[in-house]
Amino acid sequence: MSEQPLPFTGPIVVGFDDHVTSRRALLQAVDLAERLQVHLRVVHVLDAEDVPVDPDSSQWDAERQRHAEQLARDVHELVRLPDRAWSYASATGEVWKALTREAHDLDAWLIVIGQHTHAHTVATAVGRLLRGSWGGSATDTLVHHSRLSVLVVPHHDDEA
């Protein structure tokens, strides 16, 4: 039996934040990209949850920058691939839209995202309600709207 080339040759996009399930999603995306020998794009979407400081505070910009830099360092420690095999980007806006935009721009075939815990989903929903933009979790919305395959990495009960 002759070997058929894999049909999945485009990049993989993975969403990353500082939640445990996001780290698990990153590690699974790294493993998958390595096995398939495709490029991995790690994307962090900057949002209000990144900084637990009032946006009107004089410290907000500095704290947001510090947090973004720490996440980038975390990613570099977790990803054990040659530099040419992966890249990192920050984006803004709604998570599902930013990940979809990145995937489209790179002609990716898969988006990987961690399933958030119930507590995180409730906090996100309250934040959206207060901002006047109601919707489901980024994971749910991404699965619902994406035209690409989406791999949702589950959390475990002991991490909730």
Helices and strands as residue ranges (DSSP letters): E 12-15, H 20-36, E 40-46, G 48-50, H 60-78, G 83-85, E 86-92, H 95-106, E 110-114, H 118-131, H 138-145, E 149-153, G 157-159
